[in-house]
Amino acid sequence: MVEWTEFDNNGRFFQQCSSSSDLLPNTDKYVLGVYDETYHFLDGEAKLRPSMPLSVSGRVITGIPEGTTLKLGDQTFIVNDGEVDIDGYHGSVKLSCWPYLDAEVEI
């Protein structure tokens, strides 16, 4: 049995597959083996997605990658300067920016 994982054009996990024959997928965006959404396809290999280098001090979050989507409750914002100072909100802050792993912090 042959097992492989396919990724889309952005390097995102797409699906895990297997075959009882020696047939391989009809795409160049795959790697042999079983991987999940914690991996991305880069330079022909499955690589672990990096964690965001976040730091939280009080209500300030730093180390945010450019283009990150930040979610406060039902509101979303794009962060391009690496830092946010969140005033008047306490709770969970969700951050998402490909290819980084999604993150969640409490302020």
N, CA, C and O atoms as CSV, one atom per row, in Angstrom:
chain,resi,resn,atom,element,x,y,z
A,1,MET,N,N,0.837,-1.176,0.000
A,1,MET,CA,C,0.000,0.000,0.000
A,1,MET,C,C,0.888,1.248,0.000
A,1,MET,O,O,1.901,1.311,0.696
A,2,VAL,N,N,0.485,2.223,-0.789
A,2,VAL,CA,C,1.185,3.496,-0.861
A,2,VAL,C,C,0.278,4.568,-0.254
A,2,VAL,O,O,-0.901,4.650,-0.600
A,3,GLU,N,N,0.832,5.400,0.662
A,3,GLU,CA,C,0.071,6.494,1.260
A,3,GLU,C,C,0.750,7.807,0.927
A,3,GLU,O,O,1.977,7.901,0.929
A,4,TRP,N,N,-0.057,8.823,0.640
A,4,TRP,CA,C,0.490,10.133,0.348
A,4,TRP,C,C,-0.483,11.215,0.814
A,4,TRP,O,O,-1.654,10.954,1.088
A,5,THR,N,N,0.038,12.423,0.892
A,5,THR,CA,C,-0.770,13.579,1.268
A,5,THR,C,C,-0.676,14.596,0.146
A,5,THR,O,O,0.411,14.893,-0.350
A,6,GLU,N,N,-1.828,15.127,-0.251
A,6,GLU,CA,C,-1.873,16.135,-1.300
A,6,GLU,C,C,-2.087,17.519,-0.685
A,6,GLU,O,O,-2.754,17.668,0.338
A,7,PHE,N,N,-1.501,18.523,-1.339
A,7,PHE,CA,C,-1.605,19.912,-0.912
A,7,PHE,C,C,-2.127,20.748,-2.075
A,7,PHE,O,O,-1.942,20.375,-3.234
A,8,ASP,N,N,-2.778,21.877,-1.779
A,8,ASP,CA,C,-3.278,22.732,-2.852
A,8,ASP,C,C,-2.174,23.649,-3.369
A,8,ASP,O,O,-1.025,23.543,-2.942
A,9,ASN,N,N,-2.520,24.546,-4.283
A,9,ASN,CA,C,-1.527,25.435,-4.903
A,9,ASN,C,C,-0.895,26.411,-3.926
A,9,ASN,O,O,0.174,26.953,-4.206
A,10,ASN,N,N,-1.543,26.650,-2.768
A,10,ASN,CA,C,-0.982,27.536,-1.745
A,10,ASN,C,C,-0.156,26.779,-0.715
A,10,ASN,O,O,0.380,27.376,0.219
A,11,GLY,N,N,-0.053,25.468,-0.884
A,11,GLY,CA,C,0.709,24.653,0.059
A,11,GLY,C,C,-0.115,24.179,1.241
A,11,GLY,O,O,0.432,23.612,2.187
A,12,ARG,N,N,-1.432,24.401,1.205
A,12,ARG,CA,C,-2.307,23.974,2.307
A,12,ARG,C,C,-2.659,22.501,2.169
A,12,ARG,O,O,-2.827,21.992,1.061
A,13,PHE,N,N,-2.767,21.824,3.309
A,13,PHE,CA,C,-3.202,20.435,3.346
A,13,PHE,C,C,-4.507,20.298,2.572
A,13,PHE,O,O,-5.426,21.095,2.762
A,14,PHE,N,N,-4.597,19.296,1.703
A,14,PHE,CA,C,-5.805,19.067,0.917
A,14,PHE,C,C,-6.460,17.747,1.298
A,14,PHE,O,O,-7.628,17.719,1.686
A,15,GLN,N,N,-5.711,16.651,1.187
A,15,GLN,CA,C,-6.277,15.348,1.538
A,15,GLN,C,C,-5.186,14.296,1.699
A,15,GLN,O,O,-4.085,14.420,1.163
A,16,GLN,N,N,-5.532,13.254,2.458
A,16,GLN,CA,C,-4.667,12.095,2.616
A,16,GLN,C,C,-5.232,10.993,1.734
A,16,GLN,O,O,-6.446,10.802,1.664
A,17,CYS,N,N,-4.350,10.273,1.066
A,17,CYS,CA,C,-4.789,9.253,0.117
A,17,CYS,C,C,-3.964,7.983,0.286
A,17,CYS,O,O,-2.888,7.987,0.883
A,18,SER,N,N,-4.504,6.899,-0.259
A,18,SER,CA,C,-3.759,5.641,-0.284
A,18,SER,C,C,-4.200,4.839,-1.495
A,18,SER,O,O,-5.283,5.040,-2.043
A,19,SER,N,N,-3.330,3.925,-1.895
A,19,SER,CA,C,-3.612,3.078,-3.047
A,19,SER,C,C,-2.992,1.715,-2.801
A,19,SER,O,O,-1.893,1.604,-2.259
A,20,SER,N,N,-3.713,0.684,-3.205
A,20,SER,CA,C,-3.164,-0.664,-3.058
A,20,SER,C,C,-2.218,-1.005,-4.209
A,20,SER,O,O,-1.540,-2.032,-4.179
A,21,SER,N,N,-2.177,-0.149,-5.211
A,21,SER,CA,C,-1.245,-0.361,-6.323
A,21,SER,C,C,-0.092,0.640,-6.197
A,21,SER,O,O,0.010,1.367,-5.209
A,22,ASP,N,N,0.754,0.661,-7.193
A,22,ASP,CA,C,1.881,1.593,-7.186
A,22,ASP,C,C,1.541,2.927,-7.844
A,22,ASP,O,O,2.429,3.739,-8.103
A,23,LEU,N,N,0.249,3.155,-8.117
A,23,LEU,CA,C,-0.157,4.410,-8.739
A,23,LEU,C,C,0.022,5.566,-7.772
A,23,LEU,O,O,-0.288,5.454,-6.586
A,24,LEU,N,N,0.526,6.683,-8.294
A,24,LEU,CA,C,0.692,7.898,-7.505
A,24,LEU,C,C,-0.232,8.970,-8.060
A,24,LEU,O,O,-0.742,8.819,-9.171
A,25,PRO,N,N,-0.461,10.040,-7.325
A,25,PRO,CA,C,-1.419,11.054,-7.763
A,25,PRO,C,C,-0.991,11.772,-9.038
A,25,PRO,O,O,0.179,11.784,-9.420
A,26,ASN,N,N,-1.977,12.360,-9.665
A,26,ASN,CA,C,-1.747,13.113,-10.890
A,26,ASN,C,C,-1.528,14.589,-10.552
A,26,ASN,O,O,-2.195,15.461,-11.108
A,27,THR,N,N,-0.609,14.858,-9.657
A,27,THR,CA,C,-0.263,16.217,-9.247
A,27,THR,C,C,1.192,16.215,-8.788
A,27,THR,O,O,1.732,15.166,-8.436
A,28,ASP,N,N,1.816,17.370,-8.792
A,28,ASP,CA,C,3.189,17.448,-8.277
A,28,ASP,C,C,3.211,18.008,-6.864
A,28,ASP,O,O,4.282,18.226,-6.297
A,29,LYS,N,N,2.036,18.240,-6.294
A,29,LYS,CA,C,1.944,18.806,-4.945
A,29,LYS,C,C,1.513,17.728,-3.949
A,29,LYS,O,O,0.435,17.792,-3.356
A,30,TYR,N,N,2.375,16.759,-3.791
A,30,TYR,CA,C,2.115,15.687,-2.836
A,30,TYR,C,C,3.435,15.226,-2.244
A,30,TYR,O,O,4.508,15.470,-2.798
A,31,VAL,N,N,3.329,14.553,-1.104
A,31,VAL,CA,C,4.483,13.900,-0.497
A,31,VAL,C,C,4.042,12.531,-0.021
A,31,VAL,O,O,2.899,12.337,0.393
A,32,LEU,N,N,4.949,11.603,-0.086
A,32,LEU,CA,C,4.650,10.273,0.441
A,32,LEU,C,C,4.543,10.366,1.956
A,32,LEU,O,O,5.332,11.063,2.594
A,33,GLY,N,N,3.583,9.675,2.526
A,33,GLY,CA,C,3.369,9.691,3.963
A,33,GLY,C,C,2.065,10.393,4.306
A,33,GLY,O,O,1.400,10.967,3.445
A,34,VAL,N,N,1.722,10.331,5.576
A,34,VAL,CA,C,0.468,10.898,6.060
A,34,VAL,C,C,0.767,12.155,6.880
A,34,VAL,O,O,1.470,12.095,7.889
A,35,TYR,N,N,0.228,13.287,6.437
A,35,TYR,CA,C,0.406,14.568,7.105
A,35,TYR,C,C,-0.962,15.207,7.314
A,35,TYR,O,O,-1.944,14.781,6.707
A,36,ASP,N,N,-1.033,16.222,8.166
A,36,ASP,CA,C,-2.304,16.891,8.427
A,36,ASP,C,C,-2.136,18.396,8.271
A,36,ASP,O,O,-1.124,18.862,7.746
A,37,GLU,N,N,-3.137,19.162,8.732
A,37,GLU,CA,C,-3.131,20.618,8.535
A,37,GLU,C,C,-2.057,21.352,9.333
A,37,GLU,O,O,-1.919,22.567,9.191
A,38,THR,N,N,-1.298,20.653,10.161
A,38,THR,CA,C,-0.186,21.296,10.864
A,38,THR,C,C,1.061,21.365,9.973
A,38,THR,O,O,2.098,21.890,10.378
A,39,TYR,N,N,0.939,20.829,8.759
A,39,TYR,CA,C,2.027,20.858,7.778
A,39,TYR,C,C,1.621,21.690,6.577
A,39,TYR,O,O,0.436,21.894,6.314
A,40,HIS,N,N,2.625,22.169,5.849
A,40,HIS,CA,C,2.385,22.810,4.569
A,40,HIS,C,C,3.416,22.287,3.579
A,40,HIS,O,O,4.443,21.729,3.965
A,41,PHE,N,N,3.125,22.476,2.304
A,41,PHE,CA,C,3.975,21.988,1.236
A,41,PHE,C,C,4.867,23.134,0.787
A,41,PHE,O,O,4.380,24.157,0.303
A,42,LEU,N,N,6.175,22.961,0.949
A,42,LEU,CA,C,7.127,24.009,0.618
A,42,LEU,C,C,8.387,23.376,0.048
A,42,LEU,O,O,8.958,22.463,0.644
A,43,ASP,N,N,8.811,23.862,-1.099
A,43,ASP,CA,C,10.029,23.374,-1.750
A,43,ASP,C,C,9.998,21.861,-1.958
A,43,ASP,O,O,11.014,21.184,-1.802
A,44,GLY,N,N,8.809,21.335,-2.317
A,44,GLY,CA,C,8.684,19.911,-2.618
A,44,GLY,C,C,8.621,19.007,-1.407
A,44,GLY,O,O,8.689,17.786,-1.549
A,45,GLU,N,N,8.492,19.577,-0.212
A,45,GLU,CA,C,8.462,18.781,1.018
A,45,GLU,C,C,7.313,19.203,1.914
A,45,GLU,O,O,6.817,20.326,1.824
A,46,ALA,N,N,6.895,18.285,2.785
A,46,ALA,CA,C,5.940,18.620,3.839
A,46,ALA,C,C,6.756,19.149,5.015
A,46,ALA,O,O,7.644,18.468,5.527
A,47,LYS,N,N,6.442,20.371,5.433
A,47,LYS,CA,C,7.175,20.983,6.539
A,47,LYS,C,C,6.181,21.442,7.581
A,47,LYS,O,O,5.075,21.873,7.253
A,48,LEU,N,N,6.581,21.347,8.848
A,48,LEU,CA,C,5.722,21.844,9.919
A,48,LEU,C,C,5.484,23.336,9.730
A,48,LEU,O,O,6.407,24.092,9.425
A,49,ARG,N,N,4.237,23.746,9.914
A,49,ARG,CA,C,3.928,25.178,9.846
A,49,ARG,C,C,4.511,25.840,11.092
A,49,ARG,O,O,4.432,25.280,12.185
A,50,PRO,N,N,5.092,27.018,10.937
A,50,PRO,CA,C,5.690,27.695,12.087
A,50,PRO,C,C,4.626,28.305,13.003
A,50,PRO,O,O,3.519,28.622,12.568
A,51,SER,N,N,4.982,28.461,14.265
A,51,SER,CA,C,4.136,29.188,15.216
A,51,SER,C,C,4.402,30.675,15.053
A,51,SER,O,O,5.501,31.083,14.677
A,52,MET,N,N,3.391,31.476,15.337
A,52,MET,CA,C,3.590,32.931,15.300
A,52,MET,C,C,4.461,33.329,16.483
A,52,MET,O,O,4.272,32.820,17.588
A,53,PRO,N,N,5.409,34.229,16.267
A,53,PRO,CA,C,6.311,34.647,17.357
A,53,PRO,C,C,5.661,35.727,18.239
A,53,PRO,O,O,6.193,36.829,18.374
A,54,LEU,N,N,4.518,35.399,18.829
A,54,LEU,CA,C,3.729,36.377,19.582
A,54,LEU,C,C,4.261,36.576,20.992
A,54,LEU,O,O,4.841,35.678,21.603
A,55,SER,N,N,4.040,37.782,21.479
A,55,SER,CA,C,4.321,38.115,22.867
A,55,SER,C,C,3.164,38.978,23.354
A,55,SER,O,O,2.737,39.905,22.666
A,56,VAL,N,N,2.657,38.663,24.555
A,56,VAL,CA,C,1.535,39.413,25.113
A,56,VAL,C,C,1.982,40.059,26.413
A,56,VAL,O,O,2.521,39.399,27.301
A,57,SER,N,N,1.749,41.362,26.507
A,57,SER,CA,C,2.058,42.100,27.721
A,57,SER,C,C,0.871,43.014,28.013
A,57,SER,O,O,0.689,44.041,27.360
A,58,GLY,N,N,0.073,42.629,28.998
A,58,GLY,CA,C,-1.138,43.388,29.294
A,58,GLY,C,C,-2.099,43.318,28.133
A,58,GLY,O,O,-2.581,42.241,27.783
A,59,ARG,N,N,-2.382,44.464,27.532
A,59,ARG,CA,C,-3.309,44.509,26.393
A,59,ARG,C,C,-2.591,44.647,25.051
A,59,ARG,O,O,-3.237,44.843,24.022
A,60,VAL,N,N,-1.258,44.548,25.054
A,60,VAL,CA,C,-0.460,44.707,23.838
A,60,VAL,C,C,0.026,43.336,23.349
A,60,VAL,O,O,0.589,42.550,24.111
A,61,ILE,N,N,-0.204,43.077,22.068
A,61,ILE,CA,C,0.290,41.855,21.424
A,61,ILE,C,C,1.323,42.279,20.390
A,61,ILE,O,O,1.029,43.115,19.534
A,62,THR,N,N,2.525,41.720,20.454
A,62,THR,CA,C,3.586,42.024,19.494
A,62,THR,C,C,4.026,40.744,18.797
A,62,THR,O,O,3.647,39.642,19.193
A,63,GLY,N,N,4.829,40.907,17.755
A,63,GLY,CA,C,5.335,39.757,17.003
A,63,GLY,C,C,4.316,39.196,16.033
A,63,GLY,O,O,4.408,38.032,15.640
A,64,ILE,N,N,3.349,40.004,15.644
A,64,ILE,CA,C,2.284,39.563,14.745
A,64,ILE,C,C,2.786,39.660,13.300
A,64,ILE,O,O,3.206,40.732,12.867
A,65,PRO,N,N,2.745,38.544,12.544
A,65,PRO,CA,C,3.194,38.593,11.147
A,65,PRO,C,C,2.323,39.537,10.302
A,65,PRO,O,O,1.124,39.676,10.548
A,66,GLU,N,N,2.937,40.174,9.317
A,66,GLU,CA,C,2.216,41.081,8.423
A,66,GLU,C,C,1.073,40.352,7.717
A,66,GLU,O,O,1.241,39.232,7.237
A,67,GLY,N,N,-0.095,41.005,7.662
A,67,GLY,CA,C,-1.248,40.432,6.984
A,67,GLY,C,C,-2.086,39.513,7.847
A,67,GLY,O,O,-2.988,38.846,7.341
A,68,THR,N,N,-1.808,39.465,9.131
A,68,THR,CA,C,-2.562,38.598,10.043
A,68,THR,C,C,-3.989,39.102,10.212
A,68,THR,O,O,-4.224,40.303,10.346
A,69,THR,N,N,-4.937,38.170,10.203
A,69,THR,CA,C,-6.316,38.485,10.533
A,69,THR,C,C,-6.478,38.279,12.025
A,69,THR,O,O,-6.211,37.199,12.551
A,70,LEU,N,N,-6.920,39.333,12.702
A,70,LEU,CA,C,-7.121,39.305,14.146
A,70,LEU,C,C,-8.623,39.343,14.389
A,70,LEU,O,O,-9.329,40.165,13.805
A,71,LYS,N,N,-9.115,38.453,15.253
A,71,LYS,CA,C,-10.552,38.378,15.508
A,71,LYS,C,C,-10.833,38.605,16.980
A,71,LYS,O,O,-10.297,37.921,17.852
A,72,LEU,N,N,-11.696,39.594,17.234
A,72,LEU,CA,C,-12.179,39.902,18.580
A,72,LEU,C,C,-13.687,39.671,18.562
A,72,LEU,O,O,-14.426,40.478,17.997
A,73,GLY,N,N,-14.148,38.598,19.162
A,73,GLY,CA,C,-15.577,38.305,19.097
A,73,GLY,C,C,-16.000,38.135,17.654
A,73,GLY,O,O,-15.494,37.252,16.962
A,74,ASP,N,N,-16.937,38.983,17.179
A,74,ASP,CA,C,-17.423,38.916,15.796
A,74,ASP,C,C,-16.727,39.895,14.864
A,74,ASP,O,O,-17.049,39.944,13.677
A,75,GLN,N,N,-15.775,40.680,15.376
A,75,GLN,CA,C,-15.082,41.660,14.560
A,75,GLN,C,C,-13.726,41.126,14.114
A,75,GLN,O,O,-13.032,40.445,14.869
A,76,THR,N,N,-13.359,41.449,12.862
A,76,THR,CA,C,-12.037,41.060,12.360
A,76,THR,C,C,-11.295,42.290,11.861
A,76,THR,O,O,-11.892,43.252,11.377
A,77,PHE,N,N,-9.974,42.228,11.995
A,77,PHE,CA,C,-9.092,43.313,11.587
A,77,PHE,C,C,-7.853,42.702,10.941
A,77,PHE,O,O,-7.459,41.588,11.285
A,78,ILE,N,N,-7.244,43.419,10.016
A,78,ILE,CA,C,-5.976,42.993,9.426
A,78,ILE,C,C,-4.857,43.785,10.098
A,78,ILE,O,O,-4.938,45.007,10.227
A,79,VAL,N,N,-3.816,43.076,10.523
A,79,VAL,CA,C,-2.678,43.704,11.194
A,79,VAL,C,C,-1.486,43.664,10.243
A,79,VAL,O,O,-1.082,42.595,9.785
A,80,ASN,N,N,-0.929,44.832,9.952
A,80,ASN,CA,C,0.213,44.911,9.039
A,80,ASN,C,C,1.472,45.479,9.668
A,80,ASN,O,O,2.528,45.485,9.035
A,81,ASP,N,N,1.378,45.961,10.917
A,81,ASP,CA,C,2.555,46.589,11.512
A,81,ASP,C,C,3.159,45.799,12.670
A,81,ASP,O,O,4.037,46.305,13.369
A,82,GLY,N,N,2.698,44.561,12.882
A,82,GLY,CA,C,3.346,43.687,13.851
A,82,GLY,C,C,2.916,43.827,15.293
A,82,GLY,O,O,3.373,43.072,16.151
A,83,GLU,N,N,2.034,44.791,15.580
A,83,GLU,CA,C,1.675,45.045,16.979
A,83,GLU,C,C,0.257,45.597,17.075
A,83,GLU,O,O,-0.183,46.350,16.206
A,84,VAL,N,N,-0.454,45.219,18.136
A,84,VAL,CA,C,-1.762,45.816,18.420
A,84,VAL,C,C,-1.847,46.131,19.904
A,84,VAL,O,O,-1.286,45.428,20.745
A,85,ASP,N,N,-2.558,47.199,20.199
A,85,ASP,CA,C,-2.860,47.600,21.568
A,85,ASP,C,C,-4.377,47.578,21.664
A,85,ASP,O,O,-5.051,48.450,21.114
A,86,ILE,N,N,-4.907,46.600,22.349
A,86,ILE,CA,C,-6.354,46.401,22.396
A,86,ILE,C,C,-6.902,47.004,23.677
A,86,ILE,O,O,-6.641,46.525,24.781
A,87,ASP,N,N,-7.666,48.062,23.497
A,87,ASP,CA,C,-8.235,48.785,24.621
A,87,ASP,C,C,-9.736,48.487,24.702
A,87,ASP,O,O,-10.420,48.457,23.679
A,88,GLY,N,N,-10.242,48.270,25.909
A,88,GLY,CA,C,-11.666,48.079,26.111
A,88,GLY,C,C,-12.175,46.690,25.777
A,88,GLY,O,O,-13.380,46.503,25.615
A,89,TYR,N,N,-11.301,45.723,25.673
A,89,TYR,CA,C,-11.715,44.347,25.368
A,89,TYR,C,C,-10.923,43.402,26.253
A,89,TYR,O,O,-9.710,43.543,26.406
A,90,HIS,N,N,-11.614,42.451,26.824
A,90,HIS,CA,C,-10.964,41.404,27.613
A,90,HIS,C,C,-11.504,40.063,27.124
A,90,HIS,O,O,-12.713,39.888,26.975
A,91,GLY,N,N,-10.621,39.146,26.884
A,91,GLY,CA,C,-11.050,37.828,26.436
A,91,GLY,C,C,-10.103,37.247,25.416
A,91,GLY,O,O,-8.919,37.581,25.369
A,92,SER,N,N,-10.656,36.367,24.598
A,92,SER,CA,C,-9.887,35.618,23.618
A,92,SER,C,C,-9.669,36.428,22.343
A,92,SER,O,O,-10.594,37.046,21.815
A,93,VAL,N,N,-8.428,36.412,21.861
A,93,VAL,CA,C,-8.065,37.045,20.598
A,93,VAL,C,C,-7.528,35.946,19.690
A,93,VAL,O,O,-6.570,35.258,20.042
A,94,LYS,N,N,-8.145,35.781,18.518
A,94,LYS,CA,C,-7.721,34.758,17.572
A,94,LYS,C,C,-6.945,35.409,16.444
A,94,LYS,O,O,-7.329,36.464,15.939
A,95,LEU,N,N,-5.842,34.770,16.050
A,95,LEU,CA,C,-4.979,35.301,14.997
A,95,LEU,C,C,-4.741,34.229,13.948
A,95,LEU,O,O,-4.507,33.065,14.271
A,96,SER,N,N,-4.805,34.639,12.680
A,96,SER,CA,C,-4.627,33.699,11.580
A,96,SER,C,C,-3.827,34.365,10.461
A,96,SER,O,O,-4.151,35.469,10.023
A,97,CYS,N,N,-2.779,33.679,10.007
A,97,CYS,CA,C,-1.949,34.196,8.907
A,97,CYS,C,C,-1.178,33.018,8.288
A,97,CYS,O,O,-0.310,32.426,8.929
A,98,TRP,N,N,-1.504,32.700,7.058
A,98,TRP,CA,C,-0.836,31.590,6.378
A,98,TRP,C,C,0.619,31.933,6.089
A,98,TRP,O,O,0.877,33.048,5.637
A,99,PRO,N,N,1.569,31.064,6.316
A,99,PRO,CA,C,1.454,29.648,6.656
A,99,PRO,C,C,1.562,29.354,8.151
A,99,PRO,O,O,1.692,28.195,8.545
A,100,TYR,N,N,1.509,30.390,8.985
A,100,TYR,CA,C,1.634,30.173,10.431
A,100,TYR,C,C,0.441,29.386,10.967
A,100,TYR,O,O,-0.664,29.450,10.428
A,101,LEU,N,N,0.695,28.646,12.037
A,101,LEU,CA,C,-0.395,27.992,12.743
A,101,LEU,C,C,-1.287,29.071,13.362
A,101,LEU,O,O,-0.791,30.089,13.844
A,102,ASP,N,N,-2.588,28.847,13.347
A,102,ASP,CA,C,-3.493,29.786,13.998
A,102,ASP,C,C,-3.134,29.865,15.478
A,102,ASP,O,O,-2.657,28.898,16.072
A,103,ALA,N,N,-3.373,31.031,16.053
A,103,ALA,CA,C,-3.029,31.243,17.463
A,103,ALA,C,C,-4.222,31.867,18.169
A,103,ALA,O,O,-5.074,32.503,17.548
A,104,GLU,N,N,-4.264,31.671,19.474
A,104,GLU,CA,C,-5.276,32.279,20.315
A,104,GLU,C,C,-4.631,32.701,21.608
A,104,GLU,O,O,-3.950,31.904,22.254
A,105,VAL,N,N,-4.836,33.955,22.001
A,105,VAL,CA,C,-4.275,34.474,23.241
A,105,VAL,C,C,-5.395,35.120,24.048
A,105,VAL,O,O,-6.432,35.493,23.501
A,106,GLU,N,N,-5.179,35.246,25.331
A,106,GLU,CA,C,-6.126,35.906,26.229
A,106,GLU,C,C,-5.543,37.245,26.672
A,106,GLU,O,O,-4.369,37.340,27.029
A,107,ILE,N,N,-6.380,38.268,26.643
A,107,ILE,CA,C,-5.959,39.558,27.156
A,107,ILE,C,C,-6.968,40.035,28.169
A,107,ILE,O,O,-6.810,41.116,28.737
